[in-house]
Amino acid sequence: MLSRLSPRSLGLALFSLCAALLAFGLYLQHVKGIEPCPMCIMQRYAMAACGLIGLLAGLHNPRGRSLYLYAGLLGLAALAGGGVAARQSWLQWFPPAVSECGPGLEYMLESFPLTSALPMIFRGAGDCSAIDWTFLGLSIANWSFVVFALILISLASFLLQRRKSQA
């Protein structure tokens, strides 16, 4: 079913999905007042990367080897975002015994060299274990993981179906 769609239409659909999810995240932040933690921001970067890769693929409509280049880049971005979302979900399900209120992402990047700031961001300080919003019983991090997993599953399905139809 996915193999019948062109890389252009799939790429543009991916871009639209990612743009809508990022817009919803900004709505939660600026309208509802839910401040993102460092891990949330890293997931936003990964979602933006997936969306930009989708946009580029949609504009380029890749064939042959370039299709696999886009697929590889998309897979890496989705794996990175899914990994951060999985770690944050773990922190939410099993919060640390001592809650640490760490500095925000902006402060860390301004005050520390990047080599020191990155481990602090991925460690998830304080509020990364807080659940500020849920839908159908899942937190933002849980939904983020679901979306990144669906991107990976759809990508694998598309590539497998395409390979079978070409054989």
Disulfide bonds with the S-S distance in Angstrom:
none
